């Protein structure tokens, strides 16, 4: 017998490795060694070395059995004059040329490669790459030198399970005939808070609107509540009472927002809550519908005179909310707080579409009365009043005319004058005289005032004492204590 040496290369798995050799026709195996290397060579122990076929088993530290069938061929010693017929005739048949008295080493190249089937004996876990090829390299160390008579043709019996090189190095190629692909279940990512988007605002009213949420992901943790939350401040959270609860799960949802104030800007975010916390959608804003806003200011009055009646003037500003078009605008006057039913009002058929300034004026006023003025504007949402302003209409300034100026003697002068106008009750009348000032008025400079003891509306006469000439003007006082003067006349010397 000769030693049969086996080499194993490319061992993978978790070291150390236990190496065994088993006969193919028995179940018992022989322990060879425990190694840490990925390549290993050893001699087949007795009594297994007289066998033709072996099973080499390598078991790694995890108990994984790496099994390969190694086929070892031991050529028999041929008889010189005997022609041996192999049980299986290889194709082609190689007939070596034999020179007598020499050692003949046949050069044999088999025409096929035997691919043994490897059946894994255990379940391959994901830590093992099941597609590797275990190729043990077996190099026999014995040399067979047959004694051959030159007159004979020796046809050796070849079992075509090995690749035989001219140096009698047998290297079986072991290729697994199936690829085992393990089913690998990746470890799940950690759970997180939900994600979602806020639905655009719709159906905006004076106290309500509609929103909701979409594109919801629970991030591997069940959503227990969802809805929208709103506020007049940015980035509202579920700590506020102003929110909806629209159920659970990942379905899209619609939220009805209510209890709002008209004409107010609101901030809205969708939310969803799971065991990991609360996630919020993007923030959207909207302003609730409202009637327009309107204001008035700068009231003034032009007192009535001989040419114009009393007139009140003012200005204002109106603005409509959102996209609502203005449909009405008017200014009202009354001796009480006016409404749209008030008789004295001015309607504006041409008004700003959304907002703008306006002015107004009216002359149907009673002297001495206090009037209240305010504006009213409307759109499709409703109407609104402006602030209230008040103004008192003054009495007309007395209209005074000097009819005549006559010197009676060296010391007295008679003046006839007339008072007219809507002055209410007359509070006084007379003349103002100055021999220095051209335009005399009572209480000014050197002017001397002479009051009529019985003032009336109409013509009246007054006599003054003066020995010199000068300038003179008659006057009347209306119910509002406003003086009216005549044109200046001349007193003769």
C-alpha positions in Angstrom: 0.0 0.0 0.0 1.0 3.6 -0.6 0.0 6.7 1.2 -2.9 8.7 -0.2 -2.6 12.4 0.5 -5.6 14.8 0.4 -5.4 18.6 0.2 -8.4 20.8 1.1 -8.4 24.5 0.0 -10.8 27.5 0.3 -12.6 26.5 3.5 -15.0 29.2 4.6 -17.2 29.5 7.7 -16.5 30.1 11.3 -13.2 28.6 12.6 -12.1 26.3 14.1 -13.0 23.4 11.8 -13.2 19.7 12.5 -12.1 17.4 9.6 -13.5 13.9 9.1 -13.0 11.2 6.4 -15.9 8.7 5.8 -16.2 5.7 3.5 -18.9 6.1 0.9 -20.3 2.6 1.7 -20.4 2.9 5.5 -21.8 5.5 7.9 -18.8 5.6 10.3 -16.3 8.5 9.9 -12.8 8.9 11.2 -11.9 12.2 12.9 -8.7 13.6 11.4 -8.0 16.9 13.1 -9.2 20.3 14.3 -7.8 23.2 12.3 -8.0 27.0 12.1 -6.6 27.3 8.6 -8.7 27.5 5.3 -6.3 25.0 3.6 -5.2 21.6 5.0 -3.5 18.5 3.7 -3.4 15.0 5.3 -2.9 11.3 4.6 -5.9 8.9 4.4 -5.6 6.8 7.6 -5.6 3.0 7.6 -7.7 0.9 7.0 -9.5 3.5 4.8 -6.5 3.9 2.4 -7.5 0.7 0.4 -10.8 2.2 -0.6 -11.6 3.9 -3.9 -14.1 6.5 -2.8 -14.3 8.8 0.3 -16.4 11.5 1.8 -14.5 14.4 3.3 -16.5 16.4 5.9 -15.5 19.7 7.4 -17.7 21.1 10.3 -17.2 24.7 11.4 -17.5 26.2 14.9 -21.2 27.0 14.3 -21.9 23.3 13.6 -22.3 23.9 9.8 -21.3 20.8 7.9 -19.4 21.5 4.7 -19.6 18.2 2.8 -17.8 17.3 -0.4 -17.3 13.9 -2.1 -13.7 13.3 -3.0 -13.1 10.4 -5.4 -9.7 8.8 -5.2 -8.5 6.3 -7.9 -5.9 3.7 -7.1 -4.7 2.0 -10.3 -4.2 -1.8 -10.0 -0.9 -3.6 -10.9 -1.4 -4.9 -14.4 -0.3 -8.5 -15.5 2.1 -8.4 -18.5 0.1 -10.8 -20.8 -3.4 -9.9 -19.7 -5.7 -7.6 -21.5 -8.0 -5.9 -19.0 -11.4 -4.8 -20.1 -12.7 -1.9 -18.1 -16.2 -1.9 -16.8 -16.6 1.4 -18.5 -14.7 2.1 -21.7 -13.6 5.7 -21.8 -13.8 7.6 -24.9 -11.3 7.8 -26.5 -9.1 4.7 -25.6 -5.5 5.7 -25.0 -2.9 3.1 -26.0 0.5 4.1 -24.6 3.7 3.2 -26.5 5.8 0.8 -24.4 9.5 0.5 -24.7 10.8 -2.9 -23.3 12.8 -2.8 -20.1 11.7 0.8 -19.5 9.2 2.2 -17.0 6.2 3.3 -18.9 4.2 6.2 -17.6 1.0 6.5 -19.6 -0.2 9.9 -20.5 -3.9 9.8 -20.0 -6.4 12.6 -20.4 -10.0 11.7 -19.6 -12.5 13.3 -22.0 -15.0 14.2 -19.4 -15.2 15.7 -15.9 -17.3 14.1 -13.3 -19.3 16.7 -11.4 -20.3 15.2 -8.1 -23.6 16.3 -6.5 -23.2 17.9 -3.1 -26.3 17.8 -0.9 -26.0 20.1 2.2 -26.9 18.2 5.3 -28.0 21.2 7.3 -29.9 24.4 6.9 -27.7 27.3 5.8 -28.3 30.4 7.8 -27.9 33.9 6.4 -24.4 34.1 7.9 -23.2 31.6 5.3 -22.8 32.5 1.7 -24.4 29.4 0.1 -23.0 30.1 -3.4 -19.4 29.3 -2.6 -17.7 26.4 -4.3 -15.6 24.1 -2.1 -12.9 22.5 -4.2 -10.6 20.2 -2.3 -7.4 19.6 -4.0 -6.3 15.9 -3.6 -2.8 15.1 -4.7 -1.9 11.4 -4.6 1.8 10.9 -3.8 2.2 7.4 -5.1 3.7 6.6 -8.5 2.6 3.4 -10.3 5.2 1.8 -12.5 3.8 -1.3 -14.2 6.1 -4.0 -15.5 5.0 -4.6 -19.0 6.2 -7.1 -21.5 7.0 -5.4 -24.8 4.8 -7.7 -26.8 1.7 -6.9 -25.0 -0.7 -4.0 -25.3 -1.8 -2.8 -21.9 -5.1 -1.0 -21.7 -5.5 0.3 -18.2 -8.9 0.4 -16.6 -9.8 4.0 -16.0 -12.6 5.2 -13.9 -13.3 8.6 -15.5 -14.0 10.3 -12.2 -10.7 12.1 -12.0 -8.7 14.4 -14.1 -5.3 12.6 -14.4 -2.4 14.7 -15.4 0.8 13.2 -16.8 2.4 13.4 -13.4 -0.4 11.3 -11.9 -1.8 14.3 -10.0 -5.5 13.7 -9.5 -7.4 16.9 -8.9 -11.2 16.4 -8.7 -13.3 19.5 -9.5 -16.3 19.6 -7.2 -19.0 22.0 -8.3 -22.3 22.2 -6.5 -25.2 21.6 -8.9 -27.6 23.9 -7.1 -27.5 27.3 -5.6 -29.1 27.7 -2.2 -30.5 31.1 -1.7 -31.5 31.7 1.9 -34.6 33.8 2.6 -33.3 36.8 4.5 -35.8 39.0 6.4 -34.2 42.4 7.0 -34.5 43.8 10.5 -37.2 46.4 10.6 -36.3 50.1 11.0 -37.3 51.7 14.3 -40.8 53.2 14.5 -41.2 57.0 14.2 -43.8 59.7 14.4 -46.4 59.9 11.6 -45.9 62.1 8.5 -48.7 63.8 6.5 -49.8 66.9 4.5 -52.4 69.5 5.3 -55.2 69.9 2.8 -55.8 73.3 1.2 -58.5 75.4 2.8 -61.9 75.4 1.1 -65.5 76.5 1.8 -64.5 79.6 3.7 -67.3 81.4 5.5 -67.6 84.0 8.2 -67.3 81.5 11.0 -66.2 78.2 9.4 -63.9 76.5 6.8 -62.9 73.0 5.6 -59.4 71.4 5.6 -58.0 67.9 6.3 -55.0 65.6 5.8 -53.6 63.4 3.1 -50.5 61.3 2.3 -50.4 59.8 5.8 -47.6 57.4 6.9 -47.7 55.8 10.4 -44.0 55.1 10.3 -44.5 51.5 11.7 -46.6 52.6 14.7 -50.4 52.6 14.6 -52.0 56.1 14.4 -54.5 56.5 17.2 -55.9 60.0 16.4 -55.7 62.5 13.6 -57.3 65.9 12.6 -56.5 69.6 12.2 -55.6 72.2 14.7 -55.9 76.0 14.2 -55.0 79.3 15.8 -54.6 83.0 15.2 -50.9 82.4 15.9 -48.4 80.4 13.8 -47.6 76.7 14.2 -50.6 75.6 16.3 -50.2 72.3 18.3 -52.6 69.8 19.7 -52.2 71.4 23.1 -54.9 73.8 21.9 -58.6 73.2 22.3 -59.2 74.5 18.8 -58.8 71.1 16.9 -60.7 68.3 15.4 -60.4 64.5 15.9 -61.2 62.7 12.7 -60.4 59.1 13.7 -57.4 56.8 13.5 -55.4 54.9 10.8 -53.6 56.1 7.7 -56.6 57.1 5.5 -57.1 60.6 4.2 -59.5 62.7 6.1 -61.6 65.9 5.9 -62.0 68.3 8.8 -64.8 70.9 9.4 -63.3 73.9 11.2 -66.0 75.9 13.1 -66.4 78.6 15.8 -64.3 81.2 14.0 -64.6 84.9 14.0 -65.3 86.8 10.8 -62.6 88.8 9.1 -59.8 87.0 11.0 -56.5 85.4 9.7 -56.1 81.8 10.9 -53.2 79.3 10.8 -54.0 75.6 10.3 -52.0 72.3 10.4 -53.0 68.7 10.1 -51.8 66.3 12.8 -51.5 62.5 13.4 -50.5 60.8 16.7 -49.1 57.4 17.4 -47.1 55.8 20.2 -44.0 57.6 19.2 -45.5 61.1 19.2 -47.4 63.6 17.1 -46.5 64.6 13.5 -47.7 67.8 11.8 -48.4 68.7 8.2 -47.5 71.9 6.4 -49.1 75.1 7.7 -51.8 76.8 5.6 -53.5 80.1 6.2 -56.9 81.7 5.4 -59.0 84.7 6.4 -62.7 84.2 7.2 -65.2 86.1 5.2 -66.6 89.4 6.6 -68.7 92.4 5.7 -66.7 95.4 4.5 -65.2 97.9 6.9 -65.9 101.6 6.4 -65.0 104.8 8.3 -65.7 108.5 8.0 -63.7 111.6 9.2 -63.0 115.3 8.5 -66.6 116.6 8.9 -66.9 120.3 8.2 -69.8 122.7 7.7 -70.2 125.7 5.5 -72.5 128.1 7.1 -75.5 129.4 5.2 -75.2 132.8 3.5 -77.1 134.8 1.0 -75.7 132.6 -1.8 -75.4 129.1 -0.3 -77.4 127.1 2.2 -75.7 125.4 5.2 -73.6 122.5 3.9 -71.8 119.6 5.6 -68.8 117.9 4.1 -66.7 114.9 5.0 -64.5 112.0 3.7 -64.3 108.3 4.3 -62.6 105.0 3.5 -64.2 101.6 2.7 -62.6 98.1 2.3 -64.1 94.7 1.5 -62.6 91.5 2.7 -61.2 88.7 0.5 -62.5 88.7 -3.0 -65.9 90.1 -2.1 -67.1 92.9 -4.3 -68.7 96.0 -2.7 -72.4 96.2 -3.5 -73.5 99.3 -1.6 -72.2 102.5 -0.1 -74.1 105.4 1.5 -73.7 108.2 4.0 -76.6 109.0 6.4 -77.4 112.2 8.4 -80.0 112.5 11.2 -80.5 114.3 14.5 -80.3 110.8 16.0 -78.0 107.9 15.3 -78.9 107.1 11.7 -79.6 103.7 10.1 -80.1 102.7 6.5 -83.8 103.6 6.9 -82.9 107.2 7.7 -84.5 109.7 5.4 -81.5 112.0 5.0 -78.9 109.9 3.2 -76.8 110.0 0.1 -76.3 106.8 -2.0 -73.3 106.3 -4.1 -74.1 104.5 -7.3 -70.5 104.4 -8.3 -68.4 102.8 -5.6 -65.0 101.2 -5.4 -64.9 97.6 -6.4 -63.0 96.4 -3.3 -61.7 99.4 -1.4 -61.0 103.1 -1.7 -61.6 106.6 -0.4 -64.8 108.7 -0.9 -66.1 112.1 -0.1 -69.6 113.4 0.6 -71.6 116.6 1.2 -75.2 117.7 1.8 -77.1 120.9 2.4 -80.4 119.9 3.9 -79.7 121.0 7.4 -81.5 123.1 10.0 -79.4 125.9 11.6 -78.6 125.3 15.2 -79.3 121.6 15.1 -76.8 118.8 15.9 -76.6 116.1 13.3 -75.1 112.6 13.5 -73.3 111.3 10.4 -72.1 107.8 9.5 -71.6 105.6 6.4 -72.9 102.1 5.5 -71.2 99.6 3.1 -72.2 96.1 2.0 -70.9 93.1 0.1 -72.2 89.6 -0.5 -71.3 88.6 3.1 -73.3 91.4 4.7 -73.3 95.1 5.6 -71.5 97.2 8.1 -71.7 100.7 9.6 -68.9 103.2 10.0 -68.0 105.2 13.1 -70.5 108.0 14.1 -69.5 111.6 13.8 -71.5 114.6 15.0 -71.6 118.3 13.9 -73.8 121.3 14.9 -75.2 123.4 12.1 -74.5 127.1 12.8 -77.0 129.9 12.3 -76.7 132.1 9.3 -74.5 135.1 9.8 -76.8 138.2 9.9 -76.9 140.1 6.7 -76.7 143.9 7.6 -77.2 146.8 5.2 -76.8 150.6 6.0 -79.7 152.4 4.4 -78.7 156.0 5.3 -76.3 158.2 7.3 -77.5 161.7 8.1 -75.7 164.4 10.3 -78.4 166.1 12.2 -76.3 168.8 13.6 -72.7 169.4 14.7 -72.9 166.7 17.4 -75.4 164.0 16.3 -75.7 161.6 13.4 -78.7 159.3 12.5 -78.0 155.9 10.9 -80.8 153.7 9.4 -79.8 150.0 8.7 -81.6 146.7 8.0 -80.8 143.1 9.4 -82.0 140.1 7.5 -81.2 136.3 7.2 -82.1 133.0 8.9 -80.3 134.0 12.1 -82.7 132.6 14.6 -83.5 135.0 17.4 -81.6 138.2 17.2 -79.2 138.7 20.0 -78.3 142.3 19.4 -77.6 145.1 16.8 -75.9 148.5 16.5 -73.1 150.4 14.8 -69.3 150.6 15.2 -67.7 154.0 14.6 -64.1 155.1 14.4 -62.6 158.3 13.3 -59.2 156.6 12.8 -59.8 153.0 11.7 -61.3 152.5 8.3 -62.9 149.1 9.0 -64.3 149.4 12.5 -65.6 146.4 14.6 -66.6 146.2 18.2 -63.9 145.5 20.6 -61.1 146.5 18.3 -58.8 149.5 18.7 -60.4 152.9 19.0 -63.7 151.7 17.7 -66.8 153.0 19.6 -69.8 150.6 19.6 -73.4 151.9 19.9 -75.9 149.2 20.7 -79.6 149.4 19.7 -81.7 149.0 22.8 -84.5 147.2 20.8 -82.9 145.0 18.2 -85.1 143.4 15.6 -84.8 141.6 12.4 -85.5 144.2 9.7 -85.0 147.9 9.5 -84.0 150.0 12.5 -82.6 153.4 13.4 -79.9 154.5 15.8 -78.5 158.0 16.7 -74.9 158.5 17.7 -73.1 161.5 19.1 -69.9 162.7 17.3 -68.7 166.0 16.2 -66.1 164.5 13.8 -66.4 162.4 10.7 -65.1 158.9 10.3 -66.0 155.3 9.3 -69.1 153.5 10.5 -70.5 149.9 10.1 -73.8 148.5 11.3 -73.9 145.0 12.8 -76.4 142.3 14.0 -75.9 139.3 16.3 -77.6 135.9 15.5 -78.8 133.3 17.8 -75.4 131.7 17.8 -73.8 134.9 19.0 -72.1 135.4 15.7 -71.7 139.0 14.5 -72.6 140.1 11.0 -71.3 143.5 9.7 -72.4 145.7 7.0 -70.3 147.4 4.5 -68.4 150.4 5.8 -70.0 153.9 5.5 -68.8 157.4 6.1 -70.0 159.8 8.7 -69.7 163.4 7.5 -67.9 165.9 9.7 
